[in-house]
Amino acid sequence: MSVTLEMLAQEARCSKATVSKALRDDKNVALETRQRVQRAAKRLNYDIRLARRGRPAAARSVMRLGLITCAPDRPDILRDLNFLRFLEGAERAAAEVGAEVLIEIAPPGVPRCVEEGRVDALLLYGEQAVSMLGKLADLPVVLCTERLPEARVAQVVKDNQHGAELATRHLLALGHQKIV
């Protein structure tokens, strides 16, 4: 039998709303109350991580993808054409399957949307985002940067060589003879 918030509230002698906030470590709940709720959760074998991550993906009506870029030295990232094209492609692909994309320009560390449990999977964009890989809980991750063989996650990389080949063939087909 699953443990419900109502059962936890009864065990901890407080309201369901207080239990929910205490499990998410809300600082508006007194420390003593948070500890009492956590002890009750432990006695009832309730997995506190579920409350901290928000509703599980299966309970949501829409899957949420976090598109994270870690660009503390790039305040102009939202004017970067490559990033904007990537964002446009991510949005289009997500819309096709009825998913949402949450964008976060995060400092190094754990992105806020991960801490708050607002995403079901992540797209990490850019080289600095690689530093986040070890800090991302159990979420599925796709890395979108230059090829990094040491990164043991799915990767989407630009194929500049193939792109240059296609562009050259196109120019030759148009009759151009000098291509620099």
N, C-alpha and C positions, 0 to 999 in steps of 0.2 A: 504494500500500500504506500502511495506517495504521501509525503508530508506536505501539508498545506500551510499557508500563512496563518489561517485560522487556528490550526493545531499549535503552531509555534506561539501565536499570541496567547493562547490559553496557558501553555506551558510557562511562558515568560511573564504572564500576568500584565499584559498591555494590549494595545489595539493592533489590528492588522497593519494600519498605516505606520505605526511606530516600528513594528517588526520589519516592514519593508525598508524603511529609512535606516534602521539600525544595521540591517544586513548589507546595505550599500555604504556603510560607514559614514552616514550623514552627520556632520559636526553639529547640526541643530538638535541632535538627540544626545542627552546626557551620557557621558562615558560609562557610568554605572549601568544605565539601561542598555546601552550597546553591548556591554559585557554580559549582562543577564540574558539578552537575546542570543548572543553567540553561544553561551553555555547551553541554553535550551536547544539550539540547533544541533549542537554536538550530541546531546543526550538522545535526540530523535534521529540522529544520522542524516541530517539535512545538509546537502551540498551547498555551502555558502557561495561558491563561485557562480552558481546559477543566478543568484540575486544580483551579484556584482556585474555580471555580463548582460543584464537586461533579459528580456524574454528570449528564450531559445529560438533559433531560426525557424524551427518547425511551427512555433506558435505565432510567428509574424505573418502578416498577409503579404509582405514584400521583402525580398532579399535585399540586404544593404551591402554594397561594396564600398570600402574606404579607399580612395585614391590619395595616397600620401606622398608628398615630396618633402624632403628635408633640405631646405635651401636657405640656411641662415645668412649666407653671403650673397643670395640672389633675390633681393627685394623686387626685382623686375620679372620674376618667374611667370607672372600672369600676362606678360607681354612677349614671352618666348614662344615663337611660332611652333617649334617642335612640341612643346608642352601643350599648347592649345590644340594642335592637331591630335595629339594623343588623347587629351581630354574629350575632344569631340568624338573620336572613335570609341572610347570607353562608354560615353553616354549613349551613343547609338546602339552599341552591342547590348548594354544593360536594358535599354528601352525595349529591345526586341524580345527579351525574356521577362519583361515586367519587373526589373530590378531598379533600385535607386543607386546613385553614386554620391557619396559624401566626400567632399574634398577637404583636405587638411594640409596646410603648410606648417609642418611640425618642426620644433627644435629637436636636436638629438635626444633620444630617449624613447619612452613609450608614448605613442600618439594619444591624445585625449580621447578620440573616438574609440580606441581600443580599451583604455582604462575604464571608460563609462559603458562599455559593452554595447555600443551602438552599431557595430558592423559585424557581418558574418564572414567576410573574406577581405583580403587586402591586395591592392595593386601598389607596389612601391616604385616610385619614379625617381630616377637619378642616382648618381654614385653615392651621395651622402646617405641615402636611405638604406644602403646596405648595412650600415652600422646598427640599424634597428632589428635586424633579423633575429638575433638571439633573445629579444625582449618581447616577442609577439604572441605569447601564450600558445594556444593550439590552433590558431586561425590558419586557414589556407592562404598561401601567399604566392603572388606572381611578381617577379622582379622585372622591372622595365628599365633597362640601362644597357651599357656595353656588356658583352658576354663575360661572365665571371664563372669560370669552371669550378672554382672552390665553393661557390654558393650552391648549396644542396636544395634548391627550390626551383620551381618552374620559372622559366625566363622568356621574355619577349625581347628580341634585340633587333636593332636596325641592321639591314644587310646593305651596307654602303656599296660593296663591290657589285652586288647584283643590280642595285639601283643605277650605278654608273654604267654598267653594261647595257641596261635597258635604254638609258638616255642616249648613249652613243649609237646604238642601233637605230633609235628613232631619228636622230639627226642625220645619220647616213641614209636612211630611207627617204628623208626629205631632200636628199641630194647634196648635203653639205660635205665638203671634202677635207677642210682644215678644221680639226676640232682640238682645241687646246685645253 
